[in-house]
Amino acid sequence: MKIREISQIIEERDLPLAREDDSIRGVLEKMLKHPHSRLIYVVDADGRCQGVISLGTLIRHLFSSSFEPAVHARFVIPMITAETAKHIMDTGVIYATEEEAVETVIKKMVKAAIKEIPVLDETNRIIGDITMLDLLRHCEPDQD
């Protein structure tokens, strides 16, 4: 089974997108509007995926004073001075394509310990997202 088939089965949902220049407050508002997701997908002016912001990253940024000072000093200044989505996004995006096999994507997600993944087209535009719950709902899990 291909990701395309899963994408056609799941209900269409609004994608949690932010622009690179969106404020941190704007990112928070978008996160709150998309309760199915724990990621915000950051796109450039052409709609190409540039990075992701996880709920965990957003929490660490917004509530940084609540965390133990176990953060290395070189990360403190960027964390304090971050103003836009681009400043806090993770650029190492793990993604799927519509033509990938579901099993391949599941392995990719398990290896990276992620619960959702953007689906990108050949120009890196986000055309959907798949969560592990989507995969559990529509795929036969290994019972070996």
C-alpha positions in Angstrom: 0.0 0.0 0.0 1.2 3.5 -0.9 0.9 6.7 1.1 -1.3 8.0 -1.7 -3.9 5.4 -0.8 -3.9 6.3 2.9 -4.1 10.0 2.0 -7.3 9.3 -0.1 -8.9 7.4 2.8 -8.3 9.8 5.7 -10.6 12.7 6.0 -9.4 16.0 4.6 -8.1 18.3 7.3 -6.7 21.7 7.4 -2.9 21.7 7.5 -1.0 23.4 10.3 1.1 25.8 8.2 3.2 28.8 9.4 5.2 31.2 7.3 8.9 31.6 8.1 8.3 35.2 9.3 5.3 34.4 11.5 5.7 35.5 15.1 6.1 32.9 17.9 2.6 34.1 19.0 1.3 33.4 15.5 2.8 29.9 15.6 1.1 29.3 19.0 -2.2 30.4 17.6 -1.9 28.0 14.6 -0.9 25.2 17.0 -4.1 25.8 19.0 -6.3 25.8 15.9 -5.0 22.3 14.8 -5.7 19.9 17.7 -5.0 16.9 15.5 -1.4 17.9 15.1 1.6 18.3 17.3 3.7 19.9 14.5 3.5 23.1 12.6 4.9 22.9 9.1 6.9 26.0 8.3 6.8 27.1 4.6 8.5 29.8 2.5 6.8 32.4 0.3 6.4 29.7 -2.4 4.8 27.2 0.0 7.8 24.9 0.1 8.5 23.1 3.4 11.4 24.7 5.2 11.1 23.1 8.6 8.8 22.0 11.4 8.1 23.2 14.9 7.0 20.6 17.4 4.8 21.2 20.3 7.7 20.4 22.5 9.9 23.0 20.9 7.2 25.6 21.3 6.7 24.7 25.0 10.4 24.9 25.6 10.5 28.3 24.0 7.4 29.8 25.7 8.1 28.3 29.1 11.9 28.3 29.1 12.1 29.6 32.6 10.3 26.5 33.9 13.0 24.1 32.6 16.1 23.1 34.5 19.2 24.9 33.3 20.4 21.7 31.5 20.5 23.6 28.3 24.0 24.2 26.9 24.9 28.0 27.0 25.3 28.2 23.2 21.5 27.5 22.9 20.3 30.0 25.5 20.8 33.2 23.4 19.1 31.9 20.3 16.2 30.6 22.5 15.8 34.0 24.2 16.1 36.1 21.1 13.9 34.0 18.8 11.1 36.0 17.3 9.8 34.1 14.3 9.0 30.6 13.2 12.3 30.5 11.2 14.2 31.0 14.4 12.8 28.0 16.3 12.0 25.6 13.4 13.9 22.3 12.9 15.2 22.1 9.4 15.9 18.4 9.4 12.4 17.5 8.2 11.5 13.9 8.0 8.8 13.5 5.3 6.9 11.1 3.1 6.0 11.2 -0.5 2.7 9.9 -2.0 4.6 7.1 -3.8 6.4 5.7 -0.8 5.2 2.4 0.6 3.4 2.7 3.9 5.8 0.2 5.5 8.8 2.4 4.5 7.1 5.5 6.1 6.2 3.5 9.3 9.9 2.4 9.6 11.0 6.0 9.0 8.7 7.3 11.7 9.5 4.6 14.3 13.3 5.1 13.7 12.9 8.9 14.3 10.4 8.5 17.2 7.9 10.8 15.5 4.1 10.4 15.5 3.3 12.5 12.4 4.9 13.3 9.1 4.3 15.8 6.3 3.6 14.5 2.8 5.6 16.5 0.2 5.3 16.7 -3.5 8.3 16.7 -5.9 8.7 20.5 -5.3 8.7 20.2 -1.5 5.2 21.6 -1.1 3.1 20.1 1.6 0.2 18.2 0.2 -0.9 16.5 3.4 0.1 14.9 6.6 -0.1 11.4 8.0 -0.2 10.6 11.7 0.6 7.3 13.3 -3.0 7.1 14.3 -4.0 7.3 10.6 -1.7 4.4 9.9 -3.0 2.4 12.8 -6.5 3.0 11.7 -6.0 2.0 8.1 -3.2 -0.5 8.0 -2.7 -4.0 9.3 0.0 -3.9 12.0 2.6 -6.6 12.1 1.7 -9.3 14.6 5.0 -11.2 14.5 
